[in-house]
Amino acid sequence: MRRLLAVLPNFTRPTVHVAGTNGKGSTTAIVESILHAANFRTGRFNSPHYVDPWDCISVNKLPVTQDQYTSTRSRIESLDESNKVSASQFEILTATALMIFEDEKVDIAILECGMGGKSDATNAIPNEAVLVSALTSVDLDHQAFLGDTVEEIAAHKAHIARPGRPFVLGPQKRPSVIPAVEQVTEQRRANLVPARLARVRPWEEVVDGPKPVSDRSRLEAGTPPPGTPVLFDSEYAIKTILNLHGEHQLENLSTALTIIDTIRRGPPFSRITDENIADGVRSTQWPGRLSWTRVCTPDGPKTVLLDAAHNPAGAAALRIYLDTVWKNLRTFLISLSHSPPKTALSTLKPLLRPGDRVAVLSFSAVEGMPWVKPTKVEDLVEASVQLVGPNGEVFPASNFAEAIRWASEKDSLLVIAGSIYLLSDFERFQRNI
């Protein structure tokens, strides 16, 4: 990656760099939303893409156009070929994002690591460009590449730390992550900044407006549950509403707000106000992460919950959220990526309960990522049958239309979960692509 960047114009944009197992995307979305509320021109790079390859690159909270993506990528591929760099597909994609941000002269770039940290393509940006690095929740995932233990994985990801720069350590469920990160940040002479915790507060109508009712009829009407009133202690107490759902989003919010508090200690970001922060948090959206929508079924519109719960920690977070909003019958549409040593059973065990209904299917080929493969349907069936028991139902579906028809046969909440690529297929299904 550094060889590729050496033949491209210098990357000079001030950058927030975020690694982690879960929560990277939500954290970057919150950070970008706050900066945008403060009238900074933002660039954000997340991976993988959601539906189209260019939608992982955003400027001012909007995906870049296909034309801009294609022309910039072609320029980089030409330089890669003429200089015999032989960069990987992800390195080409990362360089495309960096050059778009440079061309657009964004005030600040927010980069999400693709996988790990130490050897990730995003980690090739120069030290002087990095304002702050951050690490969200670390758990077991991609062990074949990052290490067999959470300590090894945490150390790999913490290598995005830069000398003399702040490194925000987000809340961790695994206590052993903390000393592993402390060791790496000390070696790399970074300034470790533990995230200050945001917390839930009572609803205040003077601050938050009339309190909405949260019940089953609201969900059945296609209206998502209300957001969570939160409090963050900065120079003054900041009160706002977090509209990203799930208890784990408090951890991501804590990381994001500590990032913002860190960078606003100096110009030009010192002009970020508490009001900007409150507005930015309130307006944050992050599709495919406990997000609500509607789908047309043979029996009429049906409420759907989408979540890219692709590993055991994500599945556990989804289960906790579901248990708070829906006590009745649940129907899942599930697909997972093949990523040993992670198995279908280990991923689905924290999520499924006896009596659940589960339709399993494969996702389609991922453009530009031929190495990504779905877990075999028969493996998903076997794991699901074991977990839902004799009172549950498991249905192997050949496509979304068939899965939706089966799901609508009974009155239940429909949850589409697992691989982000399954959610991409659902979005295409909704668009009739």
Secondary structure, DSSP 8 states (H G I E B T S, - for coil): -HHHHHTS------EEEEE-SBSHHHHHHHHHHHHHHTT--EEEE-SS-SSSGGGGEEETTEE--HHHHHHHHHHHHHHHHHTT----HHHHHHHHHHHHHHHHT-SEEEEE-SS-STT-GGGGS-GGGEEEEEE-B--S--HHHH-SSHHHHHHHHHTT--TTSEEEE---SSTTHHHHHHHHHHHTT-EEEE----EE----HHHH-S----SHHHHHTT-----EEEEEESSSEEEEEE-S-STTHHHHHHHHHHHHHHHTTSTTGGG--HHHHHHHHHT---TTEEEEEEEEETTEEEEEEEE---SHHHHHHHHHHHHHH--S-EEEEEE-B--TT--HHHHHTTT--TT-EEEE------TT-TT--B--HHHHHHHHHHHH-TTSEEEE-SSHHHHHHHHTTSS-EEEEEE-HHHHHHHHHHHHT-
